[in-house]
Amino acid sequence: MKKTMKTARYACYIALFLGTVWVSSMGYSQVVAERSERSLDLATWLSKKQVTRLMRFHGTDILKVTSEEVFIPRGSEWVLVLRRDQD
């Protein structure tokens, strides 16, 4: 009986340790993803959420993002859909 309790306690500690490691790694990956989204260069001044929203709204898989404007393809032309605010 003592050996069974010892084994069960050992298994609980291992499960607790693995759960802690998993939650920590998932939290770290979320923080890294959020930081990479904030540190945008001039050509990618839109966040990933804004890009996804624009693509869904306009029904396209392609966006042309310049330092000041965003374009979508329509036929053989690029159509302006968003202009960067000048703050």
WODA-V588505 format. One line per field, one symbol per residue. ss: DSSP state (~ for helix, > for strand, _ for the rest). phi: phi as a letter, one per 30 degrees, with the letter a starting at -180 (. if undefined). Layout:
ss=???
phi=???
//
This chain:
ss=_~~~~~~~~~~~~~~~~~~~~~~~~~~~~~~~~~~~~~___~~~___~~~~~~~~~~~_____>>___>>>>>>__>>>>>>>____
phi=.ddddddddddddddddddddddddddddddddddddddcdddbdcdddddddddddcibcbbcccdbbbbbdbiccccdbacddcc
//
